[in-house]
């Protein structure tokens, strides 16, 4: 586990909204694009590719850092469309239906 630096602490204000959207919509992950080089992402832990609906607790992994490949592509599309940062909407990803 790495120690967060001061820059990461400034992005913590976006975390409650990301977690709220994740829990309310039942998504697998929620991503907030803060600027072109920083994202705040919350991801539900899955068990064998499924979300356990009977669990009383909610396991999350939180990432504050640089975007991955697909997120960088989305940032490039936003910049082409002249979308201002931070992007207003939280991007949700759902599990595929098996």
SULGIBEL-V823232 format. One record per pair of residues at least 24 apart in sequence whose C-alpha atoms are under 6 Angstrom apart, sorted by the first residue. I is the first residue (numbers start at 0). J is the second residue. Records with the same first field share a line. If there is no record, write none. Layout:
I = J / J
This chain:
26 = 92 / 93
27 = 92 / 93 / 94
28 = 91 / 92
29 = 90 / 91
30 = 89 / 90
31 = 89
32 = 85 / 86
33 = 85
34 = 84 / 85
36 = 65
37 = 64 / 65
38 = 63 / 64 / 66
39 = 63
